[in-house]
Amino acid sequence: MNHNKNNKLFDVREKIIIITGGSGNLGSIYAEHLVNEGALVYNLDIKDPKKNKTSSAKNYNFLQADLTKRNAIKIALEEVVKTSGIPDALINNAALDSPPGDQAIINGRFEDYPEDAWDDVIEVNLKSIFLCCQVIGASMSKNNNGGSIVNISSHYGIVSPDQRIYSYRKQEFNKPISYATSKSGVLNLTRYLSTYWGSKNIRVNTLTLGGVFDGQDEQFVNNYSSKVPLGRMATKEEYCGAIQFLISSASSYMTGANLILDGGWTAW
Ligand SMILES: NC(=O)c1ccc[n+]([C@@H]2O[C@H](COP(=O)([O-])OP(=O)(O)OC[C@H]3O[C@@H](n4cnc5c(N)ncnc54)[C@H](O)[C@@H]3O)[C@@H](O)[C@H]2O)c1
């Protein structure tokens, strides 16, 4: 472990942290970072994580759960409480997206967007957060230690996706309405629960992220980057600092807020 002993403000050592979707692109990076900082990390995901140094760490656990099912969340929480105790933090990170060129959406026109795709995205991106907060947040709120809930949104939850950056592709593609709508729902779910649990010192904040470079084609990266004041996509590692800030005492007076890390996308 390479945690910094002098950095009490941002200290997450021995904090019991549940992260949802921790097998994914970004969740696995947050899990690795928090494990290295000495937290006790529980990854709740429907799919297995890749085997790596983190997955074999003593302070890392994977619990398979479909987070759209209340009972699966309850079973996972019982396991966390039994082995470690009531969680100090919950990072609601699991989501369904539609990356550029997604074959599931053959015709990207809004008029043709399939109803079942809408349902699937809303189920995971909103309902699972509602359920995780109801089950895990409720348990945290009964603990007298307070806690922190971080709900992950996207710049597409604040402004509409700019479909022009996708339109160079031969096949028509639009960033789907379900993703944008669900991500903006996260903002007010956060505000609602921050006021509801304020007296219990459960802080609830949104972390809004911009697009991350993940091997997308050059044209897309150029189109995307031209919309970003910092002139580039994010790297996978660039959100770890904000995650740690939000679950540590460094953000002790912050609740109901939206921390935006989007390279400035929403600034102009
Ligand atoms: N990658 C980006 O560019 C970007 C940009 C802005 C916001 N975000 C947000 O960051 C978060 C993580 O994104 P990512 O790129 O790592 O996505 P990802 O698709 O790589 O990971 C999402 C994880 O959620 C899990 N998941 C999906 N449905 C589930 C269910 N029903 N039950 C349990 N787990 C389930 C998946 O198995 C996967 O491991 C998401 O909320 C996303 O909207 C990502």
The ligand as a MOL file (V3000), in Angstrom:
LIG
                    3D

  0  0  0     0  0            999 V3000
M  V30 BEGIN CTAB
M  V30 COUNTS 44 48 0 0 0
M  V30 BEGIN ATOM
M  V30 1 N -16.3000 6.4700 -19.7850 0
M  V30 2 C -16.6710 7.7310 -19.9970 0
M  V30 3 O -16.2040 8.3890 -20.9300 0
M  V30 4 C -17.6890 8.3690 -19.0810 0
M  V30 5 C -18.0070 9.7290 -19.2300 0
M  V30 6 C -18.9170 10.3190 -18.3890 0
M  V30 7 C -19.5270 9.5470 -17.3800 0
M  V30 8 N -19.2050 8.2360 -17.2710 0 CHG=1
M  V30 9 C -19.8730 7.4650 -16.2360 0
M  V30 10 O -18.9000 6.7810 -15.4580 0
M  V30 11 C -19.4570 5.5470 -15.0070 0
M  V30 12 C -18.5460 4.3930 -15.3830 0
M  V30 13 O -18.3700 4.3720 -16.7770 0
M  V30 14 P -17.4510 3.2880 -17.5090 0
M  V30 15 O -16.9560 3.9350 -18.7520 0
M  V30 16 O -16.4870 2.6970 -16.5540 0 CHG=-1
M  V30 17 O -18.5590 2.2050 -17.9330 0
M  V30 18 P -18.3810 0.6100 -18.1060 0
M  V30 19 O -19.4610 0.1990 -19.0350 0
M  V30 20 O -16.9710 0.2650 -18.4520 0
M  V30 21 O -18.6870 0.0580 -16.6450 0
M  V30 22 C -19.9850 0.0040 -16.1340 0
M  V30 23 C -20.0640 -1.1910 -15.2030 0
M  V30 24 O -21.4170 -1.2610 -14.7180 0
M  V30 25 C -21.7630 -2.6430 -14.6560 0
M  V30 26 N -23.2190 -2.8340 -14.7170 0
M  V30 27 C -24.0550 -2.5560 -15.7490 0
M  V30 28 N -25.3040 -2.9710 -15.4450 0
M  V30 29 C -25.2560 -3.5040 -14.2040 0
M  V30 30 C -26.2210 -4.0990 -13.3500 0
M  V30 31 N -27.5060 -4.2470 -13.7240 0
M  V30 32 N -25.8290 -4.5490 -12.1420 0
M  V30 33 C -24.5180 -4.4330 -11.7570 0
M  V30 34 N -23.5640 -3.8750 -12.5250 0
M  V30 35 C -23.9290 -3.4220 -13.7410 0
M  V30 36 C -21.0840 -3.2700 -15.8770 0
M  V30 37 O -20.9630 -4.6780 -15.7400 0
M  V30 38 C -19.7570 -2.5320 -15.8980 0
M  V30 39 O -18.7380 -3.2340 -15.2040 0
M  V30 40 C -20.8640 5.4540 -15.5930 0
M  V30 41 O -21.8020 5.9420 -14.6610 0
M  V30 42 C -20.7750 6.3750 -16.7850 0
M  V30 43 O -22.0290 6.8720 -17.1900 0
M  V30 44 C -18.3030 7.6230 -18.0860 0
M  V30 END ATOM
M  V30 BEGIN BOND
M  V30 1 1 1 2
M  V30 2 2 2 3
M  V30 3 1 2 4
M  V30 4 1 4 5
M  V30 5 2 4 44
M  V30 6 2 5 6
M  V30 7 1 6 7
M  V30 8 2 7 8
M  V30 9 1 8 9
M  V30 10 1 8 44
M  V30 11 1 9 10
M  V30 12 1 9 42
M  V30 13 1 10 11
M  V30 14 1 11 12
M  V30 15 1 11 40
M  V30 16 1 12 13
M  V30 17 1 13 14
M  V30 18 2 14 15
M  V30 19 1 14 16
M  V30 20 1 14 17
M  V30 21 1 17 18
M  V30 22 2 18 19
M  V30 23 1 18 20
M  V30 24 1 18 21
M  V30 25 1 21 22
M  V30 26 1 22 23
M  V30 27 1 23 24
M  V30 28 1 23 38
M  V30 29 1 24 25
M  V30 30 1 25 26
M  V30 31 1 25 36
M  V30 32 1 26 27
M  V30 33 1 26 35
M  V30 34 2 27 28
M  V30 35 1 28 29
M  V30 36 1 29 30
M  V30 37 2 29 35
M  V30 38 1 30 31
M  V30 39 2 30 32
M  V30 40 1 32 33
M  V30 41 2 33 34
M  V30 42 1 34 35
M  V30 43 1 36 37
M  V30 44 1 36 38
M  V30 45 1 38 39
M  V30 46 1 40 41
M  V30 47 1 40 42
M  V30 48 1 42 43
M  V30 END BOND
M  V30 END CTAB
M  END
